[in-house]
Amino acid sequence: MRILLVEDDQMIGEVVLDALRAESWAVDWVKDGAMAETALATGGYDLVLLDLGLPRLDGLQVLRGMRARRMRTPVLIATARDAIADRVAGLDAGADDYIIKPYDLDELFARIRALVRRANGRAEPEYVWGKVRIVPATHEAFVDGSPVNLSAREWAVLEPLIARPGRVLSRPQLEEKLYSWRDDVSSNAVEVYIHGVRKKLGADLIQNVRGLGYLVPAEQPEIGSAP
């Protein structure tokens, strides 16, 4: 998952940036509204975590601009403005959810996961395919009920694929989910991490679509077949 963090407070930004990256999410951090608009024009994000009181361009202006351009990216407003009128204004401008500072990080993560699930048309918090069960909220994976440990990068490449089973993602699209601006991109990183996931969870869980990319199955395997 790739997140745009729009936050002008240095201390809050650093804490949230580190916390989001610890969840294996790729995060780009900008500190004013004008920079947010530039980032939105150049990068594909799964969610925007948006402060309202920003320099150069207010957060509500950024939000209204996104919706005027028909951008459907989920927006979670995170702000100290706790008046009912402010919350109503943000939601009516197109925000998907609201969290008041100071907030608990676990609650923030849960709201992010819920918004991205809904954006992908899924309500289920887990992904089950044959003998494989994956719980993104806790970074747990099981095969035949036994836990399997995945590395942070393996999680990062698996998560966008299980977010919408049956959807094909190309290697460049997966690289966008894996890396933020500051990261160096290895030419074969996606293939390496997919190989690791297949080795641990089953060779058929992540499937190649020739010439297009990768997907995880939307359909359950036939009874008796191995994942």
Secondary structure, DSSP 8 states (H G I E B T S, - for coil): -EEEEE---HHHHHHHHHHHHHTT-EEEEE-SHHHHHHHHHH---SEEEE-SS-SSS-HHHHHHHHHHTT----EEEEES---HHHHHHHHHTT-SEEEESS--HHHHHHHHHHHHHHHTT---SSEEETTEEEETTTTEEEETTEEE---HHHHHHHHHHHHSTT--B-HHHHHHHH--TTS---TTHHHHHHHHHHHHH-TTSSEEETTTEEE--SS---TT---
